[in-house]
Amino acid sequence: MWDQKSAGRRTGRPAARLNERRTTQQLPRSALLLILALLLFAAGCSLVKSESDVPGDYELKAGNGKIELKLSPDKTFSETIFWPNGKVESRSGKWLWAEGGVGIDQLWIPPEFAPDYILEADASAKENHQPKYTEPLYTFMRPEKHWGTVILPIFPDADINFKMVRRSAAND
């Protein structure tokens, strides 16, 4: 027979099962969303594997200053520093592709473009018999693609990078 006591138990069981189903369906759905997010991130960021993807015009901006870097297909580079005070200085040299990365001879990242932790390291460079990061020196970077844009990480911990603004005409 049916009474109010047993009715409460009968209606409670299907509701509990319904809640169980919702919980088990939500776990795979959230796991699927996590996997989808990871795939999108992985598709958006990758290492550049081909030398032909590297030549082009790059910019590094910091405050009111800017550094333009041109990597030419003939393995030469030109660097133009636009100082915050309006002064412009140009340099040039050679670059190479080796071990999946770009080596640039005598690249200069002045102190005005460096993060604090680099300036702190430079302050103790002489006493530690180390070169300063903010003086012209050989620099090796592994180019990355971020959502289709090639970047050359200079100080990756501070998110300071050269970003490609134009591919070399020889690449088209």
C-alpha positions, 0 to 999 in steps of 0.5 A: 500500500501507499502511504506518505512515509513510503512515498517520501522514500520512493521519490527520494531515490530517483532524485538521488539517482538523478543527482548522481547522473548529473554529477557523473556527467559533469565530471567528463564535461569539465574534463573535456573542457580542460582538455580542449583548453590545453589543446587550444593553448598547445596549438597557440604556442610552439617552437619555430622549427624552420630557419625560413620562418625566422627572417623578418622585422621585429620590435621590442618595446619598453616604456617610451623606447623601442628596438627594431631588429631586422634579420635578413635571409642573407644572415645579416642583422640590423638593430636600431635603438630608439631611445626614450630621449629621442636619440637613435642608434644603429648597429649591424652584424651577423646571425645564424641558425643552429640547434633550433635557435637563432644566434645573434653576434653582438646584439645589444639590449641597453639597460633601459629595456631590461627588467630589474632582475637583469639590472641587479645581475649586471650590478654584480657582474664585474665582481663575479667576473661575468659579462653584463646582459645589457652590453653587446654580446652573443645572444642565443634564443629559441624562436617561438610562435604565439598565435601565428606571431614569431617571437624571440624571447630576450628576457622571458621571465619578464615577458620581454621579447622581440615580436615579428611585425613583418616577414622578410620578403624572401619568405613570401 
